[in-house]
Amino acid sequence: MARRIGGAGGGSDPGAGKAGAVVAAGVLAVSLTAGGGLSLGGGASTTVADSAGVNLTRAKSEGRKSARNGDADGAWRRLNMRTLKRTAKPALECVSHSFGQVRDHFVRNPCKSLDRTLFAVGDDRGNVAVVSVAWVGFRNRRDAGEFKKLIDVHGTGDVSPLATPLLGLADIRFSGLNYSSRTDGSTVVIAETESASGQVNRETLDAMADMASWLPR
């Protein structure tokens, strides 16, 4: 699900008028190396959903169940993909890890906790996506609900995802167009995805964001 359209700059994109992921030139595909890292290769010619014949409606439903149980790999398998690499970092506050109106909101209404994780997820054809998940904790459900109303509008800023170079990838800017969020008590879960290599289509990215938003902290 894409965010509702708001002000200039895009939900996760602080640059004026720029939307979509920005990937360094020359990055065409990513695969696992024998040592567990990521290496660059040739570009894929087919999209994940087209090449694998995935029923996205069914995959999304079953992937949610896996995600709720904390099984990220089980969720990605519904799309014939797997985790290539993952990193996670907690933070003590939210102001320095956000921008736009979202940052202004945190100045007035500080969060209580922030946990972020970042996945590189790929298939056997060189198609790779990055998945960002952030869990933002507040004092109560009301504060969480007010924050969700703000961040769900595209163009209001964002909680900055972890930097993709942490996964050995080129720098990728999240557009906020492949996005899902939900409240879990006094926590807001924010999931965003972007294609990193090959051809991961919009529908698949949306399904991945939906699944990821159900992962527990």
KETOR-837260 format. One record per residue (C-alpha): residue in three letters; residue number from 1; x, y, z. Coordinates in steps of 0.25 Angstrom, whole numbers. Layout:
BEGIN
{ALA NUM {X Y Z}}
...
END
This chain:
BEGIN
{MET 1 {0 0 0}}
{ALA 2 {5 14 -4}}
{ARG 3 {4 25 6}}
{ARG 4 {-6 36 4}}
{ILE 5 {0 47 -4}}
{GLY 6 {4 59 4}}
{GLY 7 {14 70 2}}
{ALA 8 {26 72 -7}}
{GLY 9 {38 63 -5}}
{GLY 10 {32 49 -3}}
{GLY 11 {29 41 9}}
{SER 12 {43 35 11}}
{ASP 13 {50 44 1}}
{PRO 14 {56 58 7}}
{GLY 15 {60 63 -7}}
{ALA 16 {51 72 -15}}
{GLY 17 {43 65 -25}}
{LYS 18 {50 52 -25}}
{ALA 19 {43 39 -24}}
{GLY 20 {48 25 -24}}
{ALA 21 {60 18 -20}}
{VAL 22 {74 24 -24}}
{VAL 23 {84 13 -26}}
{ALA 24 {99 15 -30}}
{ALA 25 {102 13 -44}}
{GLY 26 {107 -1 -48}}
{VAL 27 {99 -8 -38}}
{LEU 28 {91 -19 -46}}
{ALA 29 {89 -31 -37}}
{VAL 30 {93 -36 -23}}
{SER 31 {95 -50 -19}}
{LEU 32 {101 -58 -7}}
{THR 33 {116 -61 -7}}
{ALA 34 {122 -73 -1}}
{GLY 35 {126 -65 11}}
{GLY 36 {112 -60 14}}
{GLY 37 {114 -46 8}}
{LEU 38 {108 -39 -4}}
{SER 39 {114 -39 -18}}
{LEU 40 {110 -32 -31}}
{GLY 41 {106 -39 -43}}
{GLY 42 {98 -38 -56}}
{GLY 43 {84 -32 -56}}
{ALA 44 {72 -41 -56}}
{SER 45 {62 -40 -68}}
{THR 46 {49 -45 -61}}
{THR 47 {41 -39 -49}}
{VAL 48 {40 -48 -37}}
{ALA 49 {25 -49 -38}}
{ASP 50 {25 -52 -53}}
{SER 51 {36 -62 -53}}
{ALA 52 {31 -70 -41}}
{GLY 53 {16 -70 -44}}
{VAL 54 {13 -65 -30}}
{ASN 55 {-1 -62 -25}}
{LEU 56 {1 -50 -18}}
{THR 57 {-12 -49 -10}}
{ARG 58 {-10 -63 -5}}
{ALA 59 {5 -60 -2}}
{LYS 60 {2 -48 5}}
{SER 61 {-8 -55 14}}
{GLU 62 {1 -66 17}}
{GLY 63 {13 -57 19}}
{ARG 64 {6 -49 29}}
{LYS 65 {4 -62 38}}
{SER 66 {19 -65 37}}
{ALA 67 {22 -51 40}}
{ARG 68 {13 -50 52}}
{ASN 69 {21 -62 58}}
{GLY 70 {34 -55 56}}
{ASP 71 {38 -64 44}}
{ALA 72 {43 -54 33}}
{ASP 73 {49 -64 24}}
{GLY 74 {36 -72 24}}
{ALA 75 {29 -59 19}}
{TRP 76 {39 -57 8}}
{ARG 77 {38 -71 4}}
{ARG 78 {23 -69 0}}
{LEU 79 {29 -60 -11}}
{ASN 80 {40 -70 -14}}
{MET 81 {51 -61 -8}}
{ARG 82 {60 -62 4}}
{THR 83 {68 -53 14}}
{LEU 84 {82 -50 8}}
{LYS 85 {86 -42 19}}
{ARG 86 {80 -34 31}}
{THR 87 {85 -23 41}}
{ALA 88 {78 -17 53}}
{LYS 89 {80 -5 62}}
{PRO 90 {73 1 74}}
{ALA 91 {73 16 77}}
{LEU 92 {70 24 90}}
{GLU 93 {62 35 83}}
{CYS 94 {55 38 70}}
{VAL 95 {58 53 67}}
{SER 96 {72 50 61}}
{HIS 97 {67 38 53}}
{SER 98 {56 45 46}}
{PHE 99 {53 57 37}}
{GLY 100 {42 66 32}}
{GLN 101 {29 68 39}}
{VAL 102 {31 55 46}}
{ARG 103 {44 60 52}}
{ASP 104 {36 73 57}}
{HIS 105 {26 63 63}}
{PHE 106 {36 56 71}}
{VAL 107 {42 69 76}}
{ARG 108 {28 72 82}}
{ASN 109 {25 58 86}}
{PRO 110 {37 49 88}}
{CYS 111 {36 34 85}}
{LYS 112 {40 25 96}}
{SER 113 {47 15 88}}
{LEU 114 {52 12 74}}
{ASP 115 {57 -1 68}}
{ARG 116 {60 -2 53}}
{THR 117 {64 -14 44}}
{LEU 118 {68 -15 30}}
{PHE 119 {67 -28 21}}
{ALA 120 {73 -31 7}}
{VAL 121 {64 -41 1}}
{GLY 122 {66 -48 -12}}
{ASP 123 {63 -60 -21}}
{ASP 124 {71 -69 -30}}
{ARG 125 {70 -60 -42}}
{GLY 126 {78 -48 -37}}
{ASN 127 {65 -40 -33}}
{VAL 128 {68 -33 -19}}
{ALA 129 {59 -24 -11}}
{VAL 130 {63 -16 2}}
{VAL 131 {52 -17 14}}
{SER 132 {53 -7 25}}
{VAL 133 {45 -8 38}}
{ALA 134 {44 2 49}}
{TRP 135 {37 0 62}}
{VAL 136 {34 13 69}}
{GLY 137 {29 13 83}}
{PHE 138 {20 23 90}}
{ARG 139 {15 26 104}}
{ASN 140 {1 21 100}}
{ARG 141 {-8 17 89}}
{ARG 142 {-13 31 87}}
{ASP 143 {0 36 84}}
{ALA 144 {3 24 75}}
{GLY 145 {-10 27 67}}
{GLU 146 {-7 42 65}}
{PHE 147 {7 38 60}}
{LYS 148 {2 28 50}}
{LYS 149 {-8 38 44}}
{LEU 150 {4 47 41}}
{ILE 151 {14 38 36}}
{ASP 152 {4 31 27}}
{VAL 153 {3 43 18}}
{HIS 154 {13 43 7}}
{GLY 155 {22 56 8}}
{THR 156 {22 58 23}}
{GLY 157 {36 52 25}}
{ASP 158 {40 39 31}}
{VAL 159 {47 31 42}}
{SER 160 {60 29 34}}
{PRO 161 {63 14 30}}
{LEU 162 {76 8 33}}
{ALA 163 {86 11 22}}
{THR 164 {87 0 12}}
{PRO 165 {102 1 11}}
{LEU 166 {101 -7 25}}
{LEU 167 {97 -19 16}}
{GLY 168 {108 -17 6}}
{LEU 169 {99 -10 -4}}
{ALA 170 {100 3 -11}}
{ASP 171 {93 15 -5}}
{ILE 172 {78 13 -7}}
{ARG 173 {68 24 -4}}
{PHE 174 {54 19 1}}
{SER 175 {43 26 -7}}
{GLY 176 {32 23 3}}
{LEU 177 {23 18 -9}}
{ASN 178 {24 3 -5}}
{TYR 179 {19 5 10}}
{SER 180 {11 -1 21}}
{SER 181 {9 2 35}}
{ARG 182 {0 -2 47}}
{THR 183 {-1 1 62}}
{ASP 184 {2 -10 72}}
{GLY 185 {-3 -4 85}}
{SER 186 {6 8 88}}
{THR 187 {16 4 76}}
{VAL 188 {15 8 62}}
{VAL 189 {21 -2 52}}
{ILE 190 {26 4 39}}
{ALA 191 {31 -4 27}}
{GLU 192 {36 1 14}}
{THR 193 {43 -7 2}}
{GLU 194 {51 -3 -10}}
{SER 195 {56 -11 -22}}
{ALA 196 {71 -12 -21}}
{SER 197 {75 -20 -33}}
{GLY 198 {69 -28 -44}}
{GLN 199 {54 -25 -46}}
{VAL 200 {45 -26 -33}}
{ASN 201 {32 -21 -38}}
{ARG 202 {23 -11 -30}}
{GLU 203 {12 -22 -26}}
{THR 204 {23 -31 -20}}
{LEU 205 {29 -19 -12}}
{ASP 206 {16 -15 -7}}
{ALA 207 {13 -30 -2}}
{MET 208 {27 -30 5}}
{ALA 209 {24 -17 12}}
{ASP 210 {11 -22 17}}
{MET 211 {17 -35 22}}
{ALA 212 {28 -28 28}}
{SER 213 {19 -19 36}}
{TRP 214 {14 -31 44}}
{LEU 215 {28 -35 49}}
{PRO 216 {29 -34 64}}
{ARG 217 {39 -25 70}}
END
